[in-house]
Amino acid sequence: MMYRQLYRLMRIIRPREFRSLKYSRELERNQWLSRDELEHIEWQKLKKLLDHAYANVPFYRQRFQQVGLTPADIQTKKDFCRIPLLSKDDIRAHEDELIAQNYAEGMKRDTTSGSTGIPIGVYHDHNYVPMENAAFTRLRRWFGVEPGDKAAWIWGRRDDLPADTWSARLITALKRERWLNAFRVSDEEMQSFAEMLVEWQPDYLVGYATSVYLFARHVSSHHIAEIHLKAVETTAGTLWPHERQMIEETFDCQVFDRYGSHETGHIAAECEYGRMHIACDVCCVQILTGGKPVSEGEVGEIVVTPLYNYGMPLIRYRIGDVGSWDTQACPCGRGLPALHEIVGRTNSIITLPSGKYLYGGIFLTILEDVLEIQQFRVHQPTKNKLEILLEKGDGFRQETIDLVHERTIKLLGDEPINVSILATNEIPPTVSGKYLVTTSDVPVEF
Ligand SMILES: [Zn+2]
């Protein structure tokens, strides 16, 4: 109890935490507004951001001028689509010009490798972390998790891990967090983390989707039943149905997946009904195909505009994911719009020689009953080549490889693709530390 009181005190004393409380109150109210009211709020925030970017960010002033636009010309969402998209390459090439001239001081540079492994640098201003924390507070409350509840993290990114200083250790202790490094996780480390959690009894578990799944698999296979959680929060990469099922059964609680990135911050999260609600009061989302908004049910490229990072605005940023809208009202009653499905990263989509696309999930559906495979990865180095890596489990035989080959050929039909299969004892994470089911070097054009 003392920790909780100290934590509350810290939230009032630290300016950053205090700002977060202010934002938190705003977001709590917003979620129950109607869709129209929320769209109005989003549009007002967007307009303000565009005015600021034009007045203070050299990159945008130039970019607006190149296409003959001023913020006054942007009166509707259709006008907003006239602003050219921002790519990762744009950020790499124009990092300095993307910084707002009136925000140059006091910003934190964050580098992210994304799933491609090529780093980009993004600056976050003083409002970024408070707003991010407020967004997390809102979505965790959907599952009964309150600020100050005990959190077990399975995370790997060095910049996010608590620093080795006394102040960082104090804050981690006050926030009641325990961390397991997801990038260097052996059976022994998972076992000792699990034993610590049995003793400590966290309220919730947060981590990379596949890392949490691997941990749940360990906990389940070692019959460790004494970890009682309110909820499990997963992020970074697709949470596949079999992973969700394993995690929910192991910890006997609901899993909620959230969607965001280090460049943009929080974007969306699942509510208690499993709908992926977009925090449209924090980040504006568009889904496009051929440069135009998709129609209902259509899959397209996800393009985002975070509404709070004035220090380095990212306007219509191509985050590299593909998805579609969920237009049904959610039984939870929140007015926040929703994504139907995030089908994957653009670099996880396999483009067949005929021009058709294959999403990662399809391989799961054809291989999920092959129990002799622990994990697998499909990589497309060129348009006519597919390499499948299988991690051997109990009972793995030559016939397992033959079966995977036969099913893959059947899935591909008449497509002229050469399929090669390699069996290994362990599949390492990708360069970004995430476990992706499919990766492709063939670019997708939307
Ligand atoms: Zn909902």
Residues whose N, C-alpha, C, O or C-beta is under 5 A from the ligand:
A	BS01	ZN	C271 Y273 R275 C330 C332
